[in-house]
């Protein structure tokens, strides 16, 4: 995806047939500023600029954006709720600190998507591999956490 369309949220919404609304654009901008955010974090990030927006509305928008392929849902171990990030069109993985929960993107483990192949695919065509590297971030290591 061209770099200019990564942050041209109205164009991205139109490209997938979604109406451009202030609420959708604010949710996308919140995810641009805070990748790997839960719906609650997204809501907290936009409620000052959109005081009437309800948490349920944010959840609905995130579901619509995920279904449209603009946003990806990330499920990680030991995280109470799904996290969301802008869909970047690559097949990256995640690095998660087991102490503070910090999440970072990491490039594909080996070569082109889907990166890894199981020893037996049971006749299925592999579309992607989701890998989470669980680690300890430098700050938690320095503080003796974990």
N, C-alpha and C positions, 0 to 999 in steps of 0.2 A: 504494500500500500504506500503511495507517495507520502512523503513527510508532511506536506501541507494539508493533507486530509486527516492526519492523525489528530489535529486540534481544531479542524474546521467542523465542529460538531453539527451545525445545521446541515451541512453537505452530507455528513455521514448518516444522519437521520433520514434525509430525503432519499439517499442512495438505497436504503433498505425499505423504503415505503412507509416510514413512520413520520407522523406529523411533528413539526418542530414546535416544541413548547418550552416556555421558560423553565418549567420544572425539569424536563429532560436535559436541557442544556446545563442547568446548575448541577444535576447529578453527575453528568459527564465531567464537568470541570472539577467537581469535588474529587472524583476518581483520578483525574490527571494530577491533582495536587497531593493526593493521599492514596497511592496504589495499595492494594491488598487491604482494603477497608471493609469492615462489616457494614450492613445496612444502617445500624445504629450510628456508626461513625460518620457515614455519608449524611445521615439526617442531621446530626449535630453540626456538621460542617456547612449546611445550607440553611438551617432554620433561622439564622439571623437575617439573611438576605431574603428569605421566603418565610416569614413568620407563620403563615397559615398552613404550611405543608405538614401533613400528618405522617408519622412513621409508616403507616400502612400504604400511603401513596408512594413513598420512597421504595418500599418493598415491591410494589406493583411495577414501578418504573424499572427497577433493576431486573425484574423477571422479564419484562418486555424487551429491554436492551440485550439481555442474555439470549433470549430466543431469537432476536434479530442478528446476533453475531457481532454486536458492537462491544459488548462487555463479556468477560469470562468469569465464571464462578470458580473459585478455588476452595477446595475442601482440604484442610490440613489436620493432622493429628493434634489432639489436645487444644483445639480451638473450638469454642462453644458454638460458633455460628459460621456460616459460609462467609468467605471474603470475596471481594470483587476487584477486578482490574480491567482497564481498557484492553480490548482485544488488539493485539499487536500484529497478528498474522504469522507469528513464528511459533515454534514448538519449544518454548523455553520451560525450564523447571524451576523449582523453588528451594531456597535454603532457609531453614527455620531454626532460630535459636531456641533450644529447649528450656532456657531459663527465662528470658524476657519476652519471648514470642516474636521477636523481630523477624520479618520475612523479606527476603531479597530475591530478585530474579537471577537465574544463572542460565547460561547458554545450554543448548541441547547437549546431552551427554556424549553422543558419538554420531557425527555426520548428520545426514538429512533426516527429517521427520519420517517415521516415528521414533527415531533415535535408538530404540532397543527392540529386539525381537525375542519373544519367549521361546523356550526350548520346544514347545509344541503349540501351534495356533489353533488346533481343533477344527481346522478348515475355515477359520474366520480370517477376513482381511483386516489386518491391524491398521487402525486409523491414527492413533496417537499413543504415546506412553506418558503417563504422569508420574514424575519422580519428585519426591521431597527428600532433600538431604537434611537430616536433623543434626544440628551442630551447637556449638557454644560461641557466641559472638565475643569479640575481644574485650568489650566493656564488662560483660558478665564474668569472663575469665579473670580479668583484673580484680573484680570485686569478690572473687571467690564463690560466685553463684554457680551451682551445677556441679 
